[in-house]
Amino acid sequence: MAIDLSVPDDVQALVDRTRGFIRGHVVPLEDAHDGDIAAAGGDEFRVELQRAARDAGVFAPHAPVEYGGHGLGMSDRAPVFEEAGYSLFGPTALNIAAPDEGNVHMLAHIANPEQKQQYLAPLAHGDIRSAFAMTEPAPGAGSDPSALATRAVRAEGGWRINGSKWFITGADGAGFFIIMARTSGEPGERGGATMFLAPADTAGIRVGRHIDTLDRSMVGGHCEVFFEDLLVPESAVLGEVDRGFEYAQVRLGPARMTHVMRWLGAARRGHDVAVAQVAQREGFGSKLGDLGMIQKMVADNEIDIAATRALLTRACWELDRGEPAGNATSIAKTFAAEAIFRIVDRSMQMCGGLGVSGDLPLARLSREVRPFRIYDGPSEVHRWAIAKRTVGAAKRALRDSK
Ligand SMILES: Cc1cc2nc3c(=O)[nH]c(=O)nc-3n(C[C@H](O)[C@H](O)[C@H](O)COP(=O)(O)OP(=O)(O)OC[C@H]3O[C@@H](n4cnc5c(N)ncnc54)[C@H](O)[C@@H]3O)c2cc1C
């Protein structure tokens, strides 16, 4: 089996440019605003950051070339996104923050030519932002998407949508919504979902409060959204009716991995900060970095970084081959979300009081990476899915052997 982990020259050049841009331009801006993108200026700040990224030749590494991007596949995205993630504002600068990056990916694969023109083109160029509206308050869709309760019913010339969503990232100020709604079946049934596209200023879409979550780095917050007799034309259907859950997988597998790439960059920054600190701070007659228990934390961080990258590489390889990669992305996401949190937590510990202060970026990195163990599927749900596949295969093997 041939294993080639080399990065193509053009991708390496983009990695190097991204590193220079993020560390030279974006990290200082993040530090100046303590990683709070609303405090930095929200959407106006995003536009300025993206202009700078375009000037630096690092904008939209993921978007198709015909929409002004670099057209990178999953494996090539990994090192570039990791460099972007070194700053909490980096993904926004490159237009690869959630949910826009995942939405670009899904629209490129599923939208028809008119929808691509109306939604994908301005999104890929950074002219507008988007939101992906799936999660609902209880008893609606959360970890279990089949609980989907938002309804779309046929109306003259299209569909009428009613329901409420929450935790919708980027909803405040988004240019359009991708709405997951039930078009057949009942909550609890596995099929029957459809995705709809709707401009955010359509009558019947109302953005409610920003839910006050731990993190501060995503433009437009995480909001409640209400669909109240929202009328959309037939042309608003993304793909085909009743295939929404299937399309969600087209988005979610790669989107999980791009989250891993970005947060790995953040974790690496935390580790770098801690290693620099323990290499110079004296204690008990030596550098802290020469004490065994600190060395264990340094080594465990290195191991978590390397293992995350290895699992990511495997999952991206499967995705680039056109495989669903359900198990590989679940394994990589679960491990990475927990490893990244551990890396940042150990880094704080190594820095002592400074680690939890605003003088270093570690406290803010910690608050940003914690929610990753919940969104894109909580760790428990991925473990449940991995175990179901494993035990299912063993049961089938047992049956076949009889
Ligand atoms: C910062 C942030 C941003 C988000 N952005 C978006 C967005 O843009 N669009 C969107 O649609 N949603 C978004 N979400 C919502 C996110 O996808 C959900 O929070 C997630 O799917 C979990 O659903 P829930 O919150 O309803 O938790 P619940 O479904 O209530 O689950 C609660 C807990 O129960 C446990 N659990 C659940 N199922 C199982 C199981 N099978 N076995 C064992 N334990 C289990 C897990 O520990 C889980 O954390 C976001 C969430 C956050 C925190």
The ligand as an ORCA input file, in Angstrom:
! r2SCAN-3c Opt
* xyz 0 1
  C     -21.958     26.780     19.399
  C     -23.004     25.981     18.694
  C     -23.289     26.228     17.352
  C     -24.289     25.521     16.699
  N     -24.611     25.831     15.387
  C     -25.657     25.201     14.796
  C     -26.090     25.597     13.471
  O     -25.500     26.491     12.828
  N     -27.174     24.970     12.928
  C     -27.835     23.995     13.584
  O     -28.796     23.483     13.030
  N     -27.454     23.607     14.832
  C     -26.400     24.194     15.455
  N     -26.015     23.841     16.728
  C     -26.771     22.822     17.442
  C     -26.043     21.500     17.589
  O     -25.980     20.858     16.358
  C     -26.781     20.695     18.670
  O     -26.540     21.357     19.923
  C     -26.345     19.246     18.738
  O     -26.779     18.544     17.591
  C     -26.940     18.535     19.985
  O     -28.317     18.703     20.030
  P     -29.013     19.263     21.360
  O     -28.319     20.506     21.783
  O     -30.470     19.338     21.100
  O     -28.695     18.185     22.475
  P     -29.610     16.943     22.885
  O     -30.092     16.243     21.669
  O     -30.610     17.421     23.872
  O     -28.546     16.006     23.627
  C     -28.006     16.361     24.911
  C     -26.910     15.382     25.268
  O     -27.464     14.077     25.354
  C     -26.473     13.106     25.046
  N     -26.974     12.190     23.998
  C     -27.742     12.493     22.931
  N     -27.967     11.395     22.177
  C     -27.312     10.364     22.776
  C     -27.126      8.978     22.481
  N     -27.648      8.414     21.368
  N     -26.399      8.235     23.346
  C     -25.845      8.790     24.464
  N     -25.962     10.096     24.780
  C     -26.676     10.879     23.942
  C     -25.230     13.892     24.575
  O     -24.320     13.999     25.665
  C     -25.785     15.259     24.245
  O     -24.820     16.297     24.392
  C     -24.996     24.518     17.400
  C     -24.686     24.257     18.739
  C     -23.717     24.968     19.386
  C     -23.423     24.682     20.829
*
